[in-house]
């Protein structure tokens, strides 16, 4: 679908550098995909088995010997 919108040229250039895109169309589409998939990435991080480091952090016996 074609849509005419005004874009902030500086923000577009910054997004293109960050996303590694070359055209306005690719940059806008990549940015839209990045935002649309954000919730999935957050859910994956929160569901990860060792999201907060080593499983030892949850082991009271291991942590009892940790230096404070």
CHARMM-style PDB file with segment names, atoms N, HN, CA, C and O in Angstrom:
ATOM      1  N   UNK     1       0.846  -1.163   0.000  1.00  0.00      PROA
ATOM      2  CA  UNK     1       0.000   0.000   0.000  1.00  0.00      PROA
ATOM      3  C   UNK     1       0.901   1.238   0.000  1.00  0.00      PROA
ATOM      4  O   UNK     1       1.893   1.282   0.728  1.00  0.00      PROA
ATOM      5  N   UNK     2       0.571   2.205  -0.784  1.00  0.00      PROA
ATOM      6  HN  UNK     2      -0.235   2.169  -1.376  1.00  0.00      PROA
ATOM      7  CA  UNK     2       1.332   3.442  -0.814  1.00  0.00      PROA
ATOM      8  C   UNK     2       0.658   4.473   0.068  1.00  0.00      PROA
ATOM      9  O   UNK     2      -0.557   4.664   0.014  1.00  0.00      PROA
ATOM     10  N   UNK     3       1.472   5.139   0.888  1.00  0.00      PROA
ATOM     11  HN  UNK     3       2.458   4.983   0.932  1.00  0.00      PROA
ATOM     12  CA  UNK     3       0.992   6.168   1.785  1.00  0.00      PROA
ATOM     13  C   UNK     3       1.991   7.305   1.780  1.00  0.00      PROA
ATOM     14  O   UNK     3       3.199   7.076   1.847  1.00  0.00      PROA
ATOM     15  N   UNK     4       1.501   8.516   1.701  1.00  0.00      PROA
ATOM     16  HN  UNK     4       0.520   8.702   1.646  1.00  0.00      PROA
ATOM     17  CA  UNK     4       2.392   9.674   1.753  1.00  0.00      PROA
ATOM     18  C   UNK     4       2.443  10.186   3.189  1.00  0.00      PROA
ATOM     19  O   UNK     4       1.414  10.506   3.785  1.00  0.00      PROA
ATOM     20  N   UNK     5       3.656  10.259   3.735  1.00  0.00      PROA
ATOM     21  HN  UNK     5       4.492  10.000   3.251  1.00  0.00      PROA
ATOM     22  CA  UNK     5       3.831  10.792   5.086  1.00  0.00      PROA
ATOM     23  C   UNK     5       5.092  11.640   5.121  1.00  0.00      PROA
ATOM     24  O   UNK     5       6.002  11.444   4.316  1.00  0.00      PROA
ATOM     25  N   UNK     6       5.143  12.575   6.048  1.00  0.00      PROA
ATOM     26  HN  UNK     6       4.404  12.734   6.702  1.00  0.00      PROA
ATOM     27  CA  UNK     6       6.348  13.365   6.277  1.00  0.00      PROA
ATOM     28  C   UNK     6       7.205  12.614   7.283  1.00  0.00      PROA
ATOM     29  O   UNK     6       6.725  12.184   8.332  1.00  0.00      PROA
ATOM     30  N   UNK     7       8.480  12.463   6.948  1.00  0.00      PROA
ATOM     31  HN  UNK     7       8.870  12.813   6.096  1.00  0.00      PROA
ATOM     32  CA  UNK     7       9.396  11.760   7.832  1.00  0.00      PROA
ATOM     33  C   UNK     7      10.451  12.719   8.360  1.00  0.00      PROA
ATOM     34  O   UNK     7      10.862  13.651   7.670  1.00  0.00      PROA
ATOM     35  N   UNK     8      10.873  12.483   9.568  1.00  0.00      PROA
ATOM     36  HN  UNK     8      10.539  11.725  10.128  1.00  0.00      PROA
ATOM     37  CA  UNK     8      11.985  13.227  10.160  1.00  0.00      PROA
ATOM     38  C   UNK     8      13.260  12.646   9.552  1.00  0.00      PROA
ATOM     39  O   UNK     8      13.629  11.513   9.860  1.00  0.00      PROA
ATOM     40  N   UNK     9      13.933  13.405   8.698  1.00  0.00      PROA
ATOM     41  HN  UNK     9      13.634  14.325   8.448  1.00  0.00      PROA
ATOM     42  CA  UNK     9      15.102  12.905   7.974  1.00  0.00      PROA
ATOM     43  C   UNK     9      16.234  12.462   8.898  1.00  0.00      PROA
ATOM     44  O   UNK     9      16.904  11.465   8.628  1.00  0.00      PROA
ATOM     45  N   UNK    10      16.446  13.197   9.979  1.00  0.00      PROA
ATOM     46  HN  UNK    10      15.902  14.007  10.198  1.00  0.00      PROA
ATOM     47  CA  UNK    10      17.508  12.823  10.921  1.00  0.00      PROA
ATOM     48  C   UNK    10      17.184  11.488  11.603  1.00  0.00      PROA
ATOM     49  O   UNK    10      18.053  10.624  11.726  1.00  0.00      PROA
ATOM     50  N   UNK    11      15.939  11.326  12.041  1.00  0.00      PROA
ATOM     51  HN  UNK    11      15.234  12.028  11.940  1.00  0.00      PROA
ATOM     52  CA  UNK    11      15.544  10.075  12.694  1.00  0.00      PROA
ATOM     53  C   UNK    11      15.575   8.908  11.707  1.00  0.00      PROA
ATOM     54  O   UNK    11      15.948   7.793  12.072  1.00  0.00      PROA
ATOM     55  N   UNK    12      15.189   9.160  10.477  1.00  0.00      PROA
ATOM     56  HN  UNK    12      14.887  10.066  10.180  1.00  0.00      PROA
ATOM     57  CA  UNK    12      15.228   8.127   9.449  1.00  0.00      PROA
ATOM     58  C   UNK    12      16.668   7.673   9.220  1.00  0.00      PROA
ATOM     59  O   UNK    12      16.935   6.476   9.113  1.00  0.00      PROA
ATOM     60  N   UNK    13      17.590   8.626   9.145  1.00  0.00      PROA
ATOM     61  HN  UNK    13      17.373   9.598   9.232  1.00  0.00      PROA
ATOM     62  CA  UNK    13      19.002   8.287   8.937  1.00  0.00      PROA
ATOM     63  C   UNK    13      19.551   7.507  10.125  1.00  0.00      PROA
ATOM     64  O   UNK    13      20.301   6.547   9.947  1.00  0.00      PROA
ATOM     65  N   UNK    14      19.183   7.914  11.330  1.00  0.00      PROA
ATOM     66  HN  UNK    14      18.573   8.694  11.475  1.00  0.00      PROA
ATOM     67  CA  UNK    14      19.653   7.191  12.525  1.00  0.00      PROA
ATOM     68  C   UNK    14      19.097   5.775  12.556  1.00  0.00      PROA
ATOM     69  O   UNK    14      19.812   4.828  12.882  1.00  0.00      PROA
ATOM     70  N   UNK    15      17.826   5.633  12.217  1.00  0.00      PROA
ATOM     71  HN  UNK    15      17.245   6.402  11.951  1.00  0.00      PROA
ATOM     72  CA  UNK    15      17.208   4.304  12.191  1.00  0.00      PROA
ATOM     73  C   UNK    15      17.866   3.435  11.130  1.00  0.00      PROA
ATOM     74  O   UNK    15      18.105   2.250  11.362  1.00  0.00      PROA
ATOM     75  N   UNK    16      18.158   4.007   9.978  1.00  0.00      PROA
ATOM     76  HN  UNK    16      17.964   4.969   9.789  1.00  0.00      PROA
ATOM     77  CA  UNK    16      18.802   3.243   8.897  1.00  0.00      PROA
ATOM     78  C   UNK    16      20.171   2.741   9.336  1.00  0.00      PROA
ATOM     79  O   UNK    16      20.532   1.596   9.061  1.00  0.00      PROA
ATOM     80  N   UNK    17      20.931   3.589  10.016  1.00  0.00      PROA
ATOM     81  HN  UNK    17      20.637   4.518  10.240  1.00  0.00      PROA
ATOM     82  CA  UNK    17      22.252   3.152  10.518  1.00  0.00      PROA
ATOM     83  C   UNK    17      22.093   2.017  11.514  1.00  0.00      PROA
ATOM     84  O   UNK    17      22.826   1.029  11.457  1.00  0.00      PROA
ATOM     85  N   UNK    18      21.153   2.152  12.416  1.00  0.00      PROA
ATOM     86  HN  UNK    18      20.558   2.954  12.462  1.00  0.00      PROA
ATOM     87  CA  UNK    18      20.935   1.137  13.457  1.00  0.00      PROA
ATOM     88  C   UNK    18      20.438  -0.177  12.856  1.00  0.00      PROA
ATOM     89  O   UNK    18      20.853  -1.253  13.285  1.00  0.00      PROA
ATOM     90  N   UNK    19      19.562  -0.090  11.879  1.00  0.00      PROA
ATOM     91  HN  UNK    19      19.225   0.785  11.530  1.00  0.00      PROA
ATOM     92  CA  UNK    19      18.953  -1.281  11.282  1.00  0.00      PROA
ATOM     93  C   UNK    19      19.767  -1.850  10.123  1.00  0.00      PROA
ATOM     94  O   UNK    19      19.527  -2.977   9.689  1.00  0.00      PROA
ATOM     95  N   UNK    20      20.723  -1.079   9.624  1.00  0.00      PROA
ATOM     96  HN  UNK    20      20.918  -0.164   9.977  1.00  0.00      PROA
ATOM     97  CA  UNK    20      21.535  -1.546   8.510  1.00  0.00      PROA
ATOM     98  C   UNK    20      20.782  -1.540   7.186  1.00  0.00      PROA
ATOM     99  O   UNK    20      21.064  -2.348   6.301  1.00  0.00      PROA
ATOM    100  N   UNK    21      19.827  -0.629   7.054  1.00  0.00      PROA
ATOM    101  HN  UNK    21      19.598   0.027   7.773  1.00  0.00      PROA
ATOM    102  CA  UNK    21      19.043  -0.545   5.828  1.00  0.00      PROA
ATOM    103  C   UNK    21      19.569   0.591   4.957  1.00  0.00      PROA
ATOM    104  O   UNK    21      20.278   1.479   5.431  1.00  0.00      PROA
ATOM    105  N   UNK    22      19.204   0.546   3.656  1.00  0.00      PROA
ATOM    106  HN  UNK    22      18.629  -0.176   3.272  1.00  0.00      PROA
ATOM    107  CA  UNK    22      19.713   1.548   2.723  1.00  0.00      PROA
ATOM    108  C   UNK    22      18.637   2.470   2.160  1.00  0.00      PROA
ATOM    109  O   UNK    22      18.917   3.624   1.835  1.00  0.00      PROA
ATOM    110  N   UNK    23      17.427   1.977   2.046  1.00  0.00      PROA
ATOM    111  HN  UNK    23      17.199   1.040   2.310  1.00  0.00      PROA
ATOM    112  CA  UNK    23      16.372   2.803   1.454  1.00  0.00      PROA
ATOM    113  C   UNK    23      15.365   3.221   2.521  1.00  0.00      PROA
ATOM    114  O   UNK    23      15.261   2.604   3.581  1.00  0.00      PROA
ATOM    115  N   UNK    24      14.628   4.287   2.210  1.00  0.00      PROA
ATOM    116  HN  UNK    24      14.713   4.788   1.349  1.00  0.00      PROA
ATOM    117  CA  UNK    24      13.586   4.742   3.141  1.00  0.00      PROA
ATOM    118  C   UNK    24      12.563   3.636   3.363  1.00  0.00      PROA
ATOM    119  O   UNK    24      12.153   3.373   4.493  1.00  0.00      PROA
ATOM    120  N   UNK    25      12.160   2.997   2.284  1.00  0.00      PROA
ATOM    121  HN  UNK    25      12.493   3.211   1.366  1.00  0.00      PROA
ATOM    122  CA  UNK    25      11.154   1.936   2.376  1.00  0.00      PROA
ATOM    123  C   UNK    25      11.647   0.801   3.269  1.00  0.00      PROA
ATOM    124  O   UNK    25      10.918   0.340   4.148  1.00  0.00      PROA
ATOM    125  N   UNK    26      12.878   0.351   3.049  1.00  0.00      PROA
ATOM    126  HN  UNK    26      13.470   0.725   2.335  1.00  0.00      PROA
ATOM    127  CA  UNK    26      13.426  -0.733   3.871  1.00  0.00      PROA
ATOM    128  C   UNK    26      13.540  -0.315   5.334  1.00  0.00      PROA
ATOM    129  O   UNK    26      13.267  -1.105   6.238  1.00  0.00      PROA
ATOM    130  N   UNK    27      13.946   0.932   5.558  1.00  0.00      PROA
ATOM    131  HN  UNK    27      14.168   1.574   4.824  1.00  0.00      PROA
ATOM    132  CA  UNK    27      14.095   1.421   6.929  1.00  0.00      PROA
ATOM    133  C   UNK    27      12.758   1.469   7.649  1.00  0.00      PROA
ATOM    134  O   UNK    27      12.643   1.007   8.784  1.00  0.00      PROA
ATOM    135  N   UNK    28      11.757   2.023   6.997  1.00  0.00      PROA
ATOM    136  HN  UNK    28      11.851   2.398   6.075  1.00  0.00      PROA
ATOM    137  CA  UNK    28      10.431   2.113   7.624  1.00  0.00      PROA
ATOM    138  C   UNK    28       9.868   0.719   7.879  1.00  0.00      PROA
ATOM    139  O   UNK    28       9.331   0.461   8.957  1.00  0.00      PROA
ATOM    140  N   UNK    29       9.983  -0.178   6.909  1.00  0.00      PROA
ATOM    141  HN  UNK    29      10.419   0.032   6.034  1.00  0.00      PROA
ATOM    142  CA  UNK    29       9.451  -1.533   7.094  1.00  0.00      PROA
ATOM    143  C   UNK    29      10.202  -2.285   8.192  1.00  0.00      PROA
ATOM    144  O   UNK    29       9.589  -3.004   8.980  1.00  0.00      PROA
ATOM    145  N   UNK    30      11.524  -2.123   8.247  1.00  0.00      PROA
ATOM    146  HN  UNK    30      12.022  -1.538   7.606  1.00  0.00      PROA
ATOM    147  CA  UNK    30      12.297  -2.785   9.296  1.00  0.00      PROA
ATOM    148  C   UNK    30      11.946  -2.226  10.671  1.00  0.00      PROA
ATOM    149  O   UNK    30      11.851  -2.976  11.643  1.00  0.00      PROA
ATOM    150  N   UNK    31      11.754  -0.917  10.754  1.00  0.00      PROA
ATOM    151  HN  UNK    31      11.831  -0.308   9.965  1.00  0.00      PROA
ATOM    152  CA  UNK    31      11.385  -0.303  12.030  1.00  0.00      PROA
ATOM    153  C   UNK    31      10.004  -0.778  12.480  1.00  0.00      PROA
ATOM    154  O   UNK    31       9.795  -1.060  13.660  1.00  0.00      PROA
ATOM    155  N   UNK    32       9.072  -0.863  11.545  1.00  0.00      PROA
ATOM    156  HN  UNK    32       9.242  -0.633  10.587  1.00  0.00      PROA
ATOM    157  CA  UNK    32       7.736  -1.359  11.880  1.00  0.00      PROA
ATOM    158  C   UNK    32       7.792  -2.802  12.374  1.00  0.00      PROA
ATOM    159  O   UNK    32       7.136  -3.152  13.355  1.00  0.00      PROA
ATOM    160  N   UNK    33       8.566  -3.628  11.703  1.00  0.00      PROA
ATOM    161  HN  UNK    33       9.099  -3.344  10.906  1.00  0.00      PROA
ATOM    162  CA  UNK    33       8.697  -5.030  12.117  1.00  0.00      PROA
ATOM    163  C   UNK    33       9.334  -5.121  13.498  1.00  0.00      PROA
ATOM    164  O   UNK    33       8.903  -5.920  14.331  1.00  0.00      PROA
ATOM    165  N   UNK    34      10.357  -4.307  13.745  1.00  0.00      PROA
ATOM    166  HN  UNK    34      10.706  -3.658  13.069  1.00  0.00      PROA
ATOM    167  CA  UNK    34      11.045  -4.320  15.034  1.00  0.00      PROA
ATOM    168  C   UNK    34      10.068  -3.989  16.168  1.00  0.00      PROA
ATOM    169  O   UNK    34      10.056  -4.661  17.199  1.00  0.00      PROA
ATOM    170  N   UNK    35       9.269  -2.974  15.975  1.00  0.00      PROA
ATOM    171  HN  UNK    35       9.279  -2.428  15.137  1.00  0.00      PROA
ATOM    172  CA  UNK    35       8.313  -2.571  17.005  1.00  0.00      PROA
ATOM    173  C   UNK    35       7.207  -3.612  17.148  1.00  0.00      PROA
ATOM    174  O   UNK    35       6.812  -3.951  18.264  1.00  0.00      PROA
ATOM    175  N   UNK    36       6.710  -4.116  16.028  1.00  0.00      PROA
ATOM    176  HN  UNK    36       7.030  -3.841  15.121  1.00  0.00      PROA
ATOM    177  CA  UNK    36       5.621  -5.098  16.070  1.00  0.00      PROA
ATOM    178  C   UNK    36       6.041  -6.395  16.759  1.00  0.00      PROA
ATOM    179  O   UNK    36       5.214  -7.063  17.379  1.00  0.00      PROA
ATOM    180  N   UNK    37       7.321  -6.754  16.654  1.00  0.00      PROA
ATOM    181  HN  UNK    37       7.993  -6.211  16.150  1.00  0.00      PROA
ATOM    182  CA  UNK    37       7.808  -8.004  17.244  1.00  0.00      PROA
ATOM    183  C   UNK    37       8.367  -7.823  18.655  1.00  0.00      PROA
ATOM    184  O   UNK    37       8.838  -8.784  19.263  1.00  0.00      PROA
ATOM    185  N   UNK    38       8.318  -6.620  19.168  1.00  0.00      PROA
ATOM    186  HN  UNK    38       7.936  -5.839  18.674  1.00  0.00      PROA
ATOM    187  CA  UNK    38       8.889  -6.317  20.481  1.00  0.00      PROA
ATOM    188  C   UNK    38       8.289  -7.183  21.580  1.00  0.00      PROA
ATOM    189  O   UNK    38       9.023  -7.737  22.398  1.00  0.00      PROA
ATOM    190  N   UNK    39       6.984  -7.306  21.609  1.00  0.00      PROA
ATOM    191  HN  UNK    39       6.388  -6.856  20.945  1.00  0.00      PROA
ATOM    192  CA  UNK    39       6.330  -8.088  22.664  1.00  0.00      PROA
ATOM    193  C   UNK    39       6.804  -9.536  22.658  1.00  0.00      PROA
ATOM    194  O   UNK    39       6.972 -10.139  23.718  1.00  0.00      PROA
ATOM    195  N   UNK    40       7.020 -10.092  21.480  1.00  0.00      PROA
ATOM    196  HN  UNK    40       6.884  -9.602  20.619  1.00  0.00      PROA
ATOM    197  CA  UNK    40       7.521 -11.468  21.385  1.00  0.00      PROA
ATOM    198  C   UNK    40       8.940 -11.574  21.944  1.00  0.00      PROA
ATOM    199  O   UNK    40       9.263 -12.537  22.640  1.00  0.00      PROA
ATOM    200  N   UNK    41       9.791 -10.581  21.642  1.00  0.00      PROA
ATOM    201  HN  UNK    41       9.528  -9.799  21.077  1.00  0.00      PROA
ATOM    202  CA  UNK    41      11.162 -10.612  22.161  1.00  0.00      PROA
ATOM    203  C   UNK    41      11.167 -10.506  23.683  1.00  0.00      PROA
ATOM    204  O   UNK    41      11.921 -11.210  24.355  1.00  0.00      PROA
ATOM    205  N   UNK    42      10.333  -9.636  24.221  1.00  0.00      PROA
ATOM    206  HN  UNK    42       9.720  -9.065  23.675  1.00  0.00      PROA
ATOM    207  CA  UNK    42      10.249  -9.480  25.676  1.00  0.00      PROA
ATOM    208  C   UNK    42       9.767 -10.784  26.314  1.00  0.00      PROA
ATOM    209  O   UNK    42      10.314 -11.218  27.328  1.00  0.00      PROA
ATOM    210  N   UNK    43       8.756 -11.401  25.730  1.00  0.00      PROA
ATOM    211  HN  UNK    43       8.311 -11.049  24.907  1.00  0.00      PROA
ATOM    212  CA  UNK    43       8.237 -12.671  26.266  1.00  0.00      PROA
ATOM    213  C   UNK    43       9.317 -13.752  26.225  1.00  0.00      PROA
ATOM    214  O   UNK    43       9.443 -14.535  27.167  1.00  0.00      PROA
ATOM    215  N   UNK    44      10.097 -13.801  25.145  1.00  0.00      PROA
ATOM    216  HN  UNK    44       9.995 -13.165  24.381  1.00  0.00      PROA
ATOM    217  CA  UNK    44      11.176 -14.787  25.043  1.00  0.00      PROA
ATOM    218  C   UNK    44      12.228 -14.570  26.123  1.00  0.00      PROA
ATOM    219  O   UNK    44      12.720 -15.528  26.719  1.00  0.00      PROA
ATOM    220  N   UNK    45      12.568 -13.321  26.372  1.00  0.00      PROA
ATOM    221  HN  UNK    45      12.168 -12.543  25.887  1.00  0.00      PROA
ATOM    222  CA  UNK    45      13.574 -13.015  27.402  1.00  0.00      PROA
ATOM    223  C   UNK    45      13.053 -13.418  28.780  1.00  0.00      PROA
ATOM    224  O   UNK    45      13.778 -14.027  29.567  1.00  0.00      PROA
ATOM    225  N   UNK    46      11.815 -13.083  29.066  1.00  0.00      PROA
ATOM    226  HN  UNK    46      11.226 -12.588  28.427  1.00  0.00      PROA
ATOM    227  CA  UNK    46      11.251 -13.405  30.375  1.00  0.00      PROA
ATOM    228  C   UNK    46      11.051 -14.897  30.580  1.00  0.00      PROA
ATOM    229  O   UNK    46      11.049 -15.368  31.717  1.00  0.00      PROA
ATOM    230  N   UNK    47      10.882 -15.646  29.499  1.00  0.00      PROA
ATOM    231  HN  UNK    47      10.883 -15.263  28.576  1.00  0.00      PROA
ATOM    232  CA  UNK    47      10.677 -17.090  29.595  1.00  0.00      PROA
ATOM    233  C   UNK    47      11.986 -17.866  29.591  1.00  0.00      PROA
ATOM    234  O   UNK    47      11.992 -19.065  29.867  1.00  0.00      PROA
ATOM    235  N   UNK    48      13.082 -17.207  29.287  1.00  0.00      PROA
ATOM    236  HN  UNK    48      13.077 -16.232  29.063  1.00  0.00      PROA
ATOM    237  CA  UNK    48      14.373 -17.895  29.202  1.00  0.00      PROA
ATOM    238  C   UNK    48      14.727 -18.513  30.550  1.00  0.00      PROA
ATOM    239  O   UNK    48      14.535 -17.898  31.599  1.00  0.00      PROA
ATOM    240  N   UNK    49      15.243 -19.726  30.505  1.00  0.00      PROA
ATOM    241  HN  UNK    49      15.400 -20.225  29.653  1.00  0.00      PROA
ATOM    242  CA  UNK    49      15.548 -20.483  31.726  1.00  0.00      PROA
ATOM    243  C   UNK    49      16.515 -19.751  32.649  1.00  0.00      PROA
ATOM    244  O   UNK    49      16.340 -19.754  33.867  1.00  0.00      PROA
ATOM    245  N   UNK    50      17.522 -19.134  32.075  1.00  0.00      PROA
ATOM    246  HN  UNK    50      17.664 -19.132  31.085  1.00  0.00      PROA
ATOM    247  CA  UNK    50      18.550 -18.477  32.892  1.00  0.00      PROA
ATOM    248  C   UNK    50      18.544 -16.973  32.638  1.00  0.00      PROA
ATOM    249  O   UNK    50      19.601 -16.366  32.466  1.00  0.00      PROA
ATOM    250  N   UNK    51      17.378 -16.384  32.615  1.00  0.00      PROA
ATOM    251  HN  UNK    51      16.519 -16.877  32.755  1.00  0.00      PROA
ATOM    252  CA  UNK    51      17.260 -14.976  32.246  1.00  0.00      PROA
ATOM    253  C   UNK    51      17.984 -14.037  33.200  1.00  0.00      PROA
ATOM    254  O   UNK    51      18.371 -12.937  32.806  1.00  0.00      PROA
ATOM    255  N   UNK    52      18.170 -14.444  34.420  1.00  0.00      PROA
ATOM    256  HN  UNK    52      17.856 -15.338  34.740  1.00  0.00      PROA
ATOM    257  CA  UNK    52      18.833 -13.578  35.382  1.00  0.00      PROA
ATOM    258  C   UNK    52      20.201 -14.115  35.788  1.00  0.00      PROA
ATOM    259  O   UNK    52      20.676 -13.842  36.891  1.00  0.00      PROA
ATOM    260  N   UNK    53      20.831 -14.875  34.904  1.00  0.00      PROA
ATOM    261  HN  UNK    53      20.445 -15.097  34.008  1.00  0.00      PROA
ATOM    262  CA  UNK    53      22.164 -15.381  35.194  1.00  0.00      PROA
ATOM    263  C   UNK    53      22.157 -16.884  35.418  1.00  0.00      PROA
ATOM    264  O   UNK    53      21.273 -17.596  34.940  1.00  0.00      PROA
ATOM    265  N   UNK    54      23.123 -17.338  36.129  1.00  0.00      PROA
ATOM    266  HN  UNK    54      23.841 -16.760  36.517  1.00  0.00      PROA
ATOM    267  CA  UNK    54      23.321 -18.754  36.386  1.00  0.00      PROA
ATOM    268  C   UNK    54      22.202 -19.320  37.261  1.00  0.00      PROA
ATOM    269  O   UNK    54      21.657 -18.616  38.111  1.00  0.00      PROA
ATOM    270  N   UNK    55      21.860 -20.601  37.048  1.00  0.00      PROA
ATOM    271  HN  UNK    55      22.302 -21.173  36.357  1.00  0.00      PROA
ATOM    272  CA  UNK    55      20.862 -21.218  37.935  1.00  0.00      PROA
ATOM    273  C   UNK    55      21.352 -21.272  39.381  1.00  0.00      PROA
ATOM    274  O   UNK    55      20.549 -21.426  40.301  1.00  0.00      PROA
ATOM    275  N   UNK    56      22.661 -21.147  39.584  1.00  0.00      PROA
ATOM    276  HN  UNK    56      23.313 -21.022  38.836  1.00  0.00      PROA
ATOM    277  CA  UNK    56      23.209 -21.145  40.942  1.00  0.00      PROA
ATOM    278  C   UNK    56      22.658 -19.989  41.777  1.00  0.00      PROA
ATOM    279  O   UNK    56      22.604 -20.079  43.004  1.00  0.00      PROA
ATOM    280  N   UNK    57      22.251 -18.913  41.121  1.00  0.00      PROA
ATOM    281  HN  UNK    57      22.295 -18.840  40.125  1.00  0.00      PROA
ATOM    282  CA  UNK    57      21.718 -17.770  41.858  1.00  0.00      PROA
ATOM    283  C   UNK    57      20.432 -18.130  42.597  1.00  0.00      PROA
ATOM    284  O   UNK    57      20.082 -17.475  43.579  1.00  0.00      PROA
ATOM    285  N   UNK    58      19.737 -19.148  42.146  1.00  0.00      PROA
ATOM    286  HN  UNK    58      20.022 -19.680  41.349  1.00  0.00      PROA
ATOM    287  CA  UNK    58      18.496 -19.568  42.788  1.00  0.00      PROA
ATOM    288  C   UNK    58      18.717 -20.720  43.767  1.00  0.00      PROA
ATOM    289  O   UNK    58      17.767 -21.200  44.385  1.00  0.00      PROA
ATOM    290  N   UNK    59      19.970 -21.165  43.911  1.00  0.00      PROA
ATOM    291  HN  UNK    59      20.742 -20.774  43.409  1.00  0.00      PROA
ATOM    292  CA  UNK    59      20.288 -22.292  44.790  1.00  0.00      PROA
ATOM    293  C   UNK    59      20.726 -21.757  46.143  1.00  0.00      PROA
ATOM    294  O   UNK    59      21.812 -21.190  46.256  1.00  0.00      PROA
ATOM    295  N   UNK    60      19.888 -21.928  47.190  1.00  0.00      PROA
ATOM    296  HN  UNK    60      19.005 -22.388  47.098  1.00  0.00      PROA
ATOM    297  CA  UNK    60      20.226 -21.386  48.518  1.00  0.00      PROA
ATOM    298  C   UNK    60      21.550 -21.900  49.074  1.00  0.00      PROA
ATOM    299  O   UNK    60      22.272 -21.164  49.746  1.00  0.00      PROA
ATOM    300  N   UNK    61      21.871 -23.173  48.791  1.00  0.00      PROA
ATOM    301  HN  UNK    61      21.284 -23.771  48.245  1.00  0.00      PROA
ATOM    302  CA  UNK    61      23.115 -23.747  49.292  1.00  0.00      PROA
ATOM    303  C   UNK    61      24.336 -23.061  48.661  1.00  0.00      PROA
ATOM    304  O   UNK    61      25.300 -22.734  49.353  1.00  0.00      PROA
ATOM    305  N   UNK    62      24.283 -22.856  47.385  1.00  0.00      PROA
ATOM    306  HN  UNK    62      23.500 -23.121  46.823  1.00  0.00      PROA
ATOM    307  CA  UNK    62      25.376 -22.179  46.681  1.00  0.00      PROA
ATOM    308  C   UNK    62      25.475 -20.731  47.162  1.00  0.00      PROA
ATOM    309  O   UNK    62      26.565 -20.224  47.431  1.00  0.00      PROA
ATOM    310  N   UNK    63      24.339 -20.089  47.261  1.00  0.00      PROA
ATOM    311  HN  UNK    63      23.455 -20.500  47.043  1.00  0.00      PROA
ATOM    312  CA  UNK    63      24.332 -18.680  47.643  1.00  0.00      PROA
ATOM    313  C   UNK    63      24.730 -18.464  49.104  1.00  0.00      PROA
ATOM    314  O   UNK    63      25.195 -17.382  49.463  1.00  0.00      PROA
ATOM    315  N   UNK    64      24.552 -19.480  49.945  1.00  0.00      PROA
ATOM    316  HN  UNK    64      24.175 -20.359  49.654  1.00  0.00      PROA
ATOM    317  CA  UNK    64      24.947 -19.361  51.355  1.00  0.00      PROA
ATOM    318  C   UNK    64      26.449 -19.158  51.478  1.00  0.00      PROA
ATOM    319  O   UNK    64      26.926 -18.511  52.411  1.00  0.00      PROA
ATOM    320  N   UNK    65      27.189 -19.717  50.525  1.00  0.00      PROA
ATOM    321  HN  UNK    65      26.801 -20.242  49.767  1.00  0.00      PROA
ATOM    322  CA  UNK    65      28.641 -19.559  50.554  1.00  0.00      PROA
ATOM    323  C   UNK    65      29.134 -18.360  49.769  1.00  0.00      PROA
ATOM    324  O   UNK    65      30.341 -18.143  49.657  1.00  0.00      PROA
ATOM    325  N   UNK    66      28.221 -17.587  49.231  1.00  0.00      PROA
ATOM    326  HN  UNK    66      27.241 -17.763  49.322  1.00  0.00      PROA
ATOM    327  CA  UNK    66      28.619 -16.428  48.426  1.00  0.00      PROA
ATOM    328  C   UNK    66      29.173 -15.338  49.327  1.00  0.00      PROA
ATOM    329  O   UNK    66      28.709 -15.137  50.449  1.00  0.00      PROA
ATOM    330  N   UNK    67      30.149 -14.659  48.825  1.00  0.00      PROA
ATOM    331  HN  UNK    67      30.526 -14.823  47.914  1.00  0.00      PROA
ATOM    332  CA  UNK    67      30.747 -13.551  49.558  1.00  0.00      PROA
ATOM    333  C   UNK    67      29.782 -12.368  49.573  1.00  0.00      PROA
ATOM    334  O   UNK    67      29.177 -12.048  48.550  1.00  0.00      PROA
ATOM    335  N   UNK    68      29.643 -11.754  50.665  1.00  0.00      PROA
ATOM    336  HN  UNK    68      30.134 -12.014  51.496  1.00  0.00      PROA
ATOM    337  CA  UNK    68      28.704 -10.620  50.794  1.00  0.00      PROA
ATOM    338  C   UNK    68      29.444  -9.327  50.887  1.00  0.00      PROA
ATOM    339  OT1 UNK    68      28.826  -8.269  50.999  1.00  0.00      PROA
TER     340      UNK     68
END
